[in-house]
Amino acid sequence: MKRRHFEALANEAFLAIPKPFRARMRNLAVVVEDEPEPELLREMGIEPPDTLFGLYQGVPLTERRWDDGNRLPDRIVIYQRPIEDACGDDEDAIFEEVCATIIHESGHYFGLSEEEIEAIEERWWNGDDLEGEDAPVLPPEPQRDRGKPR
């Protein structure tokens, strides 16, 4: 698949994330790269034939303080080649895998545990609603406390 088409699928997948989640995502870039570098896989202890479909790079919301200043955007990297290798030429399967990968990596952005992320993924795969009264709860945003004016 051409890169532009894959990037369009990734954008469409990002927009498929429920609005309450997307609305909390700030200063976050979703980028597409060919595949993870072998050095990265070694550092993460991932040995062939295993690989990564995506990676969150940044500081999770739960680890930020109210006084965090300007910073470069956090990134969710989607690795095109491993996803295509796993899904073949099935564009629907590629789209679903990109959705699942973005949901998973977004969980890291929000500072959720692997168990919380897996529960959200299970709901998504089962077609359960991710919005409403029993929706997954996101951690609170860091409070902007600049003190009282004098």
Secondary structure by P-SEA (a helix, b strand, c coil): ccaaaaaaaaaaaaaaccaaaaaacccbbbbbcccccaaaaaaaccccccccccccccccccccccccccccbbbbccccaaaaaaccccaaaaaaaaaaaaaaaaaaaacccaaaaaaaaaaaaacccccccccccccccccccccccc
